[in-house]
Amino acid sequence: MFTLGELAQRLGLAIEGDEARSIVGLAALAEAGPDQISFLSSSRHQNQLNSTRAGAIIITRELRQYFAGDALVSENPYLSFAHASALFDARPGWEAGLHPTAVVHSTCTLGQSVSIGANCTIGADVKIGDGVIIGPGCAIGANSHIGKRSTLQARVTLYDGVIMGEECNLHSGVVIGADGFGFARDETAWVRIHQLGGVKLGDRVEVGANSCIDRGALGDTVVEDGVIIDNLVQIGHNVRLGSNTAIAACAAIAGSTVIGKNCTIAGAAGITGHIEIADGVHITAMSLVTNSITEAGSYSSGTRMGPTKDWRKNAVRFSQLNEMHKRIRALEEAQD
């Protein structure tokens, strides 16, 4: 619990209202009660100010005039809300120490205040930095390195030779360093291409539940500092993700693709292999990217949803575009 004045000080925000008001948690505008704080960052939801029961709101200076209650004024309420969420995170913490059921190789190097949970297995020559948390059931392959204050939630798997930076957070079910999908075809069968590279994660990388990042075939798969990856994302072998790029759920990136810095890949987007995407590119949901993108901006593919009978007609016409183009070109040439 905090007073509104304490929150203002912790968040570095101006306060307008009762500094002594008690705040016990965060909530959405429509659900907040008198002892909770909410936020509003867009005028699209301004009408909710008339009905909210929130004890206080984090709000912009421009929207402050529409709310008569207590407020913390912020240039970026959503960012301030993110900082506030850390203050109210009451989930149980981890205790330093080694659970008796964990199996740790004798050559493993452990930093200070490391927490290793039940039924973990940690291989030879693994290096684990200070303050690292390894949740129950994790498996860490030989020669892997985990940087300071990183967290592996329950049942994370790191294959051999994975290098993680500091303050990373891998959620349950994440697999880092599995073989990339590399096979050569002979006359009768597929022949495995042994994946000889590794995976390198920078600092402050977040990977959502059940996402996979494959090891490189020869060189390494590289995820630079500050990349955030949602649940159920597939990153192929030898991909390089530029710093501060964000990838939403169910996206898939094929091997040897290079994605620039500060990009956003929306949900269920697919990116083919061996292409390059410039810095500052936004790929909208369910797009399929088949060619390199050389300039920043927003890019989309696919067709919009509509009534099925109309969509089918339009799909047929789409397949006729090339023939229509030829006919129009012929008519234009005839007119000339």
C-alpha positions in Angstrom: 0.0 0.0 0.0 1.2 3.5 -0.8 -0.2 7.0 -0.3 -0.8 9.0 -3.4 2.1 11.3 -2.4 4.5 8.3 -2.1 3.4 7.1 -5.6 4.0 10.5 -7.0 7.5 10.6 -5.5 8.4 7.0 -6.6 7.1 7.7 -10.2 8.5 11.2 -10.5 5.0 12.7 -11.3 3.2 15.8 -10.3 0.3 15.3 -7.9 -2.9 17.1 -7.9 -5.2 16.1 -5.0 -5.0 14.4 -1.6 -1.4 13.3 -1.0 -2.6 11.1 2.0 -5.1 9.0 0.0 -4.3 5.3 0.4 -3.8 3.3 -2.8 -3.7 -0.5 -2.5 -3.5 -1.5 -6.2 -3.9 -0.9 -9.9 -7.1 -1.5 -12.0 -8.7 -0.6 -15.3 -10.8 2.6 -15.3 -14.1 0.6 -15.6 -13.2 -1.7 -12.7 -11.1 0.5 -10.3 -12.4 1.2 -6.8 -11.8 4.2 -4.5 -8.6 2.6 -3.1 -7.1 1.9 -6.5 -5.3 3.9 -9.1 -5.9 3.7 -12.9 -4.6 5.5 -16.0 -5.8 7.1 -19.1 -3.5 7.8 -22.1 -6.0 8.3 -24.9 -8.9 10.6 -25.5 -10.7 7.7 -27.1 -11.6 6.4 -23.6 -12.3 9.9 -22.2 -16.0 9.1 -21.6 -15.0 6.6 -18.9 -13.8 9.4 -16.7 -17.5 10.2 -16.0 -18.2 6.8 -14.5 -15.0 5.5 -13.0 -14.8 5.0 -9.3 -11.0 5.1 -9.2 -9.4 6.8 -6.3 -6.9 8.4 -8.5 -5.8 8.4 -12.2 -2.5 8.8 -14.0 -3.4 11.2 -16.8 -2.0 13.7 -19.3 -2.1 17.4 -18.7 -4.5 17.7 -21.7 -7.0 15.3 -20.3 -6.7 16.4 -16.6 -9.4 19.0 -17.1 -12.0 16.3 -17.7 -11.4 14.5 -14.4 -12.3 16.2 -11.1 -10.7 13.6 -8.8 -7.2 13.1 -7.5 -4.6 12.7 -10.3 -0.9 12.1 -11.1 0.0 14.1 -14.2 2.3 12.3 -16.7 3.5 13.0 -20.2 3.2 9.3 -20.9 0.6 7.7 -18.6 1.0 4.2 -20.1 4.7 4.3 -19.4 4.0 5.6 -15.9 1.5 2.8 -15.4 4.2 0.3 -16.4 6.5 1.7 -13.7 3.7 1.6 -11.2 2.9 -2.0 -12.0 6.3 -3.0 -10.6 5.5 -1.3 -7.3 2.3 -3.4 -6.9 3.6 -6.7 -8.1 2.9 -8.9 -5.0 3.8 -12.3 -6.4 6.0 -14.3 -4.1 9.7 -13.8 -4.4 12.4 -16.4 -4.8 14.8 -17.4 -2.1 18.5 -17.8 -2.8 19.8 -21.3 -2.6 19.9 -24.7 -4.2 16.9 -27.0 -3.9 17.9 -30.5 -2.8 16.4 -32.1 -5.8 18.4 -30.0 -8.3 21.3 -31.7 -10.1 24.2 -29.3 -10.7 27.4 -30.4 -12.4 30.5 -30.1 -10.3 32.1 -27.7 -12.9 29.2 -25.3 -12.9 30.1 -21.8 -11.6 27.4 -20.1 -9.5 27.3 -16.4 -8.6 26.1 -14.9 -5.4 22.4 -15.1 -4.3 21.5 -17.5 -7.0 18.2 -19.4 -6.7 17.9 -22.9 -8.3 14.5 -24.6 -8.0 13.3 -28.1 -7.7 14.2 -30.8 -10.3 16.6 -28.5 -12.3 19.5 -30.1 -14.2 22.5 -27.9 -15.0 25.3 -29.3 -17.2 29.1 -29.0 -17.3 30.9 -25.7 -17.4 27.7 -23.6 -17.0 28.3 -20.1 -15.7 25.5 -18.5 -13.7 25.7 -14.8 -12.7 24.8 -13.1 -9.5 21.1 -12.9 -8.6 20.0 -15.4 -11.3 16.7 -17.2 -10.7 16.2 -20.6 -12.2 12.6 -21.9 -11.7 11.5 -25.5 -11.1 12.2 -28.1 -13.8 14.6 -26.1 -15.9 17.3 -27.8 -18.0 20.5 -25.9 -18.7 22.9 -27.5 -21.3 26.7 -27.6 -21.0 28.8 -24.5 -21.7 25.8 -22.1 -21.3 26.2 -18.7 -19.7 23.4 -16.9 -17.8 24.0 -13.2 -17.1 23.3 -11.4 -13.8 19.8 -11.0 -12.5 18.2 -13.0 -15.3 15.2 -15.2 -14.6 14.2 -18.5 -16.1 10.6 -19.4 -15.1 9.6 -23.0 -14.6 10.5 -25.6 -17.3 12.7 -23.5 -19.5 15.2 -25.4 -21.6 18.6 -24.0 -22.7 20.5 -26.4 -25.0 24.3 -26.5 -24.9 26.2 -23.3 -25.6 23.5 -20.7 -25.1 24.8 -17.3 -24.0 22.3 -15.0 -22.2 22.9 -11.4 -21.1 21.9 -9.7 -18.0 18.3 -9.1 -16.7 16.7 -11.4 -19.2 13.4 -13.0 -18.5 12.4 -16.3 -20.1 8.9 -17.6 -19.4 7.7 -21.2 -18.9 8.2 -23.6 -21.8 10.7 -21.5 -23.6 13.3 -23.5 -25.6 16.5 -21.8 -26.6 19.1 -23.5 -28.8 17.2 -26.4 -30.4 18.3 -27.5 -33.8 17.3 -25.3 -36.7 15.2 -26.9 -39.4 18.1 -27.7 -41.7 17.9 -30.7 -44.1 19.3 -31.7 -47.5 17.4 -33.9 -49.8 18.9 -37.0 -51.6 17.0 -39.3 -53.9 15.3 -41.2 -51.1 15.3 -39.2 -47.8 16.1 -36.1 -45.9 19.6 -35.8 -44.6 20.1 -33.7 -41.4 22.4 -30.7 -41.5 24.0 -30.7 -38.1 23.5 -27.4 -36.4 27.0 -26.3 -35.2 26.2 -22.7 -34.1 24.7 -21.4 -30.9 22.3 -18.7 -29.6 23.3 -15.4 -28.1 20.8 -13.2 -26.2 21.7 -9.7 -25.2 20.7 -7.8 -22.0 17.1 -7.3 -21.0 15.6 -9.8 -23.5 12.1 -11.0 -22.7 10.8 -14.3 -24.3 7.2 -15.3 -23.8 5.8 -18.7 -22.9 6.4 -21.6 -25.3 8.5 -19.6 -27.7 11.5 -21.2 -29.5 14.8 -19.7 -30.7 16.8 -22.1 -32.8 20.6 -22.4 -32.8 22.6 -21.4 -35.8 23.7 -23.9 -38.5 27.2 -22.5 -38.5 27.3 -19.0 -36.9 25.0 -18.0 -34.1 21.4 -16.9 -33.9 21.6 -13.4 -32.3 19.0 -11.5 -30.3 20.2 -8.1 -29.4 19.6 -6.0 -26.2 16.0 -5.1 -25.3 14.2 -7.4 -27.7 10.8 -8.5 -26.4 9.1 -11.7 -27.8 5.6 -12.7 -27.0 4.2 -16.3 -26.5 4.3 -18.9 -29.2 6.9 -17.3 -31.4 9.3 -19.2 -33.6 12.7 -17.8 -34.5 14.7 -19.8 -37.0 18.4 -20.6 -37.2 20.8 -17.8 -37.8 18.2 -15.1 -37.5 19.4 -11.7 -36.2 17.0 -9.5 -34.2 18.0 -5.9 -33.8 17.8 -4.1 -30.4 14.5 -3.1 -29.0 12.5 -5.0 -31.6 9.1 -6.4 -30.4 7.5 -9.5 -31.8 3.9 -10.4 -30.9 2.3 -13.8 -30.4 2.3 -16.6 -33.1 4.8 -14.8 -35.4 7.3 -16.9 -37.2 10.7 -15.9 -38.7 12.5 -18.2 -41.0 16.2 -18.8 -41.0 19.0 -16.4 -41.8 16.7 -13.3 -41.8 18.1 -10.1 -40.4 15.6 -7.7 -38.7 16.7 -4.2 -37.8 16.4 -2.2 -34.6 13.2 -0.8 -33.2 10.9 -2.9 -35.4 7.5 -4.3 -34.4 6.2 -7.6 -35.8 2.5 -8.0 -35.1 0.7 -11.2 -34.2 0.7 -14.2 -36.6 3.0 -12.4 -39.1 5.3 -14.7 -41.2 8.7 -13.7 -42.5 10.5 -15.8 -45.0 14.2 -16.6 -44.8 17.3 -15.0 -46.1 15.9 -11.4 -46.3 16.7 -8.2 -44.5 14.4 -5.8 -42.8 15.5 -2.2 -42.1 15.4 -0.4 -38.8 12.0 1.0 -37.7 9.8 -1.2 -39.7 6.3 -2.2 -38.5 4.7 -5.4 -39.9 0.9 -5.5 -39.3 -0.9 -8.6 -38.1 -1.0 -11.8 -40.2 1.2 -10.2 -43.0 3.5 -12.4 -45.0 6.9 -10.8 -45.8 8.6 -12.5 -48.7 11.1 -9.7 -49.8 13.6 -7.5 -48.1 12.3 -4.1 -46.7 14.9 -1.3 -47.1 13.0 1.7 -45.6 11.3 2.3 -42.3 7.5 2.4 -42.2 4.4 0.2 -41.9 3.9 -2.7 -44.2 0.9 -5.1 -44.7 -0.2 -8.0 -46.9 -3.3 -10.1 -47.2 -6.9 -9.2 -47.9 -9.5 -7.8 -45.6 -12.2 -9.9 -44.1 -15.7 -9.7 -45.7 -18.8 -11.7 -46.2 -17.8 -15.1 -47.5 -19.7 -14.8 -50.8 -18.1 -11.4 -51.5 -14.6 -12.7 -50.5 -14.9 -15.6 -52.8 -15.8 -13.4 -55.8 -12.9 -11.0 -55.0 -10.5 -14.0 -54.6 -11.4 -15.1 -58.1 -10.9 -11.6 -59.5 -7.5 -11.5 -57.7 -6.4 -14.5 -59.7 -7.5 -12.7 -62.9 -5.5 -9.5 -62.3 -2.5 -10.6 -64.5 -4.8 -11.3 -67.5 -6.7 -8.1 -66.9 -3.4 -6.2 -66.8 -2.3 -7.7 -70.1 -5.6 -6.7 -71.7 -5.5 -3.2 -70.4 -1.9 -2.8 -71.6 -2.9 -4.1 -75.1 -5.8 -1.6 -75.2 -3.4 1.3 -74.2 -0.9 0.3 -76.9 -3.7 0.1 -79.5 -4.8 3.6 -78.6 -1.2 4.9 -79.0 
